[in-house]
Amino acid sequence: MGISYYSQDDSMDINPDEYYMKQALQEARQAANRDEVPIGAVVVCQGRIIARGHNLTETLNDVTAHAEMQAITAAAGFLGGKYLTDCTLYVTVEPCVMCAGALGWSQISRIVYGASDEKRGYYRFAPNALHPKTEVVKGVLEEECSKLMKEFFKSKR
């Protein structure tokens, strides 16, 4: 779980948001392999992945087992506390209202997501659900994240 690739000291010309989103995409693919909606998430703190998660709603028969919720719980356990200040969540799809609420309570510093969710995304229903200091970056590897979702649902039809 403790993979370190990018830190403040790295002089490599690498976009850390893209690197960590690729890690979230790996999680999303694991979800798809389990016949779960392919959404993946990682939590990064001080240049290190401290938590990973992917959708497990079908596996656990639990509507709250979203990728973000799995990652929030794992990150809080790793840090030994409920607040994720100084952390960034990378998630392949815009969080839903439930996940945005949990992220707001966690006081996470930053959220980076790939594809927007026009139907169920938090911004449509509760744009103020996040902590006021949380920075949101959207559209990182959007095409790849969106394609994974579209292919999954196309296979279900």
Salt bridges, closest charged atoms under 4 A:
ASP17 OD2 - ARG110 NH2 2.78
GLU27 OE2 - ARG52 NH1 3.69
GLU27 OE1 - HIS54 ND1 2.82
ASP35 OD1 - LYS156 NZ 2.38
GLU135 OE1 - ARG110 NE 3.54
GLU144 OE2 - ARG29 NH2 2.89
GLU151 OE2 - LYS147 NZ 3.90
